[in-house]
Amino acid sequence: MRIDVLTLFPEMFHGVLNESILKRAQETGIVQVKLINFREYATDKHRTVDDYPYGGGAGMVLKPEPIFRAVDHIKESAATKPRIIILTPQGKRYTQQQAEELAKKDHLVLICGHYEGFDERILTLADDEISIGDYVLTGGELGAMVIIDSVVRLLPGVLGNEASPEEESFSTGLLEHPHYTRPREFRGMKVPDVLLSGNHQKIDEWRRKEALRRTLIRRPDLLEDYPLTEVEKRWLEEIRQEEEK
């Protein structure tokens, strides 16, 4: 996969991209991430990328010319048509399902906003406008980092266990079940006996049921669209009765 990031602050990405899983994914050639300062595509002597908004108002607005030129240059060297994403608080809220969809693409372009916002004509470049949450950041860089991390970890060969992404929170539609490791008992808190039983069927049932319990308690809204099986419906009713006691 190729990921191009258009940003005025490429240095912000260095720590994130040069550690842990993202670093290994680049070293093994699974993903190529290129940071592009679109100020380099401004043509006036001051390399201007923003200007005052027409009609007045606070703040500065990103000009269309540098970003359009940068995107044109990317497309000229692209082997396939890139999926262009603009990070903006006005975009659709980002989800695990979107991450899974983007992970199937060969080439992503992430455009990071800054200042008061984009000239509206820049938005015509986008295939997607994405927000990572209902809050406002100083720019799109942190959102771009979130997307890069959530997408790259889904690529084949990035994680050691290929089944890991499929079992995580949101991938199945539910929150993930609790995890335990050694020691068997810590400060009076014990590992559930079923996990030590060696009975994989019972362990699987416990995990599925605890995923339902955690989702019911922490994110009940996720259950509204989740296709419960008859067994899960029965478990959910049992969980409700247990939690009401």
Secondary structure, 3 states (H helix, E strand, C coil): CEEEEECCCHHHHHHHHCCHHHHHHHHCCCCEEEEECHHHHCCCCCCCCEECCCCCCCCCEECHHHHHHHHHHHHHHCCCCCEEEEEEEEEEECCHHHHHHHCCCCEEEEEECECCEECHHHHHHCCEEEECCCCCCCECHHHHHHHHHHHHCCCCCCCCCCCHHHHCCCCCCCCCCCCCCCCCEECCEECCHHHHCCCHHHHHHHHHHHHHHHHHHHCHHHHHCCCCCHHHHHHHHHHHHHHHC
